[in-house]
Amino acid sequence: MPRLAYYTLAVCVLSVAAATVAFAQGSWLGIVWILLAGLSSNMTWYYVKRARDARRDSVTG
């Protein structure tokens, strides 16, 4: 897995934790953290898929 995928995965996990804490304290700021978690999750999948495709192309072509 590429380094950027690890970074975005860490951001995703931390933003989910921050959203949990925010909602537990009764703050609506957790919505922003949920949106950040969704964005970073999509970025993680993008970087993983891009690396997998690049690896497959280098082997076959």
SULKAGI-V700719 format. One record per residue. N is the residue number from 1. RES is the residue in one letter. SS is DSSP state (~ for helix, > for strand, _ for the rest). PHI is phi in radians with two decimals (none if undefined). D_CENTER is the distance of its C-alpha to the mean C-alpha in Angstrom with 2 decimals. Layout:
N|RES|SS|PHI|D_CENTER + N|RES|SS|PHI|D_CENTER
This chain:
1|M|_|none|12.96 + 2|P|_|-1.22|12.78 + 3|R|~|-1.06|12.23 + 4|L|~|-1.10|9.68 + 5|A|~|-1.15|7.42 + 6|Y|~|-1.13|8.29 + 7|Y|~|-1.12|7.78 + 8|T|~|-1.22|4.25 + 9|L|~|-1.15|4.11 + 10|A|~|-1.13|6.88 + 11|V|~|-1.09|5.97 + 12|C|~|-1.10|4.19 + 13|V|~|-1.11|7.41 + 14|L|~|-1.17|9.54 + 15|S|~|-1.27|9.11 + 16|V|~|-1.16|10.02 + 17|A|~|-1.11|12.81 + 18|A|~|-1.15|13.90 + 19|A|~|-1.14|14.14 + 20|T|~|-1.07|16.17 + 21|V|~|-1.14|18.41 + 22|A|~|-1.10|18.90 + 23|F|~|-1.19|19.94 + 24|A|~|-1.15|22.08 + 25|Q|_|-1.53|23.88 + 26|G|_|1.45|24.51 + 27|S|_|-1.68|22.54 + 28|W|_|-1.42|21.21 + 29|L|_|-1.12|18.78 + 30|G|~|-1.04|16.32 + 31|I|~|-1.09|15.87 + 32|V|~|-1.12|14.33 + 33|W|~|-1.15|11.83 + 34|I|~|-1.13|11.07 + 35|L|~|-1.10|10.74 + 36|L|~|-1.13|8.33 + 37|A|~|-1.11|6.14 + 38|G|~|-1.12|6.86 + 39|L|~|-1.11|6.43 + 40|S|~|-1.21|3.07 + 41|S|~|-1.11|2.90 + 42|N|~|-1.11|5.87 + 43|M|~|-1.16|5.52 + 44|T|~|-1.06|4.53 + 45|W|~|-1.10|7.39 + 46|Y|~|-1.08|9.33 + 47|Y|~|-1.18|9.69 + 48|V|~|-1.15|10.59 + 49|K|~|-1.15|12.95 + 50|R|~|-1.11|14.39 + 51|A|~|-1.18|15.24 + 52|R|~|-1.12|16.72 + 53|D|~|-1.15|18.76 + 54|A|~|-1.14|19.96 + 55|R|~|-1.15|21.05 + 56|R|~|-1.16|22.81 + 57|D|~|-1.18|24.53 + 58|S|~|-1.26|25.74 + 59|V|~|-1.38|27.28 + 60|T|~|-1.52|28.98 + 61|G|_|-2.24|29.94
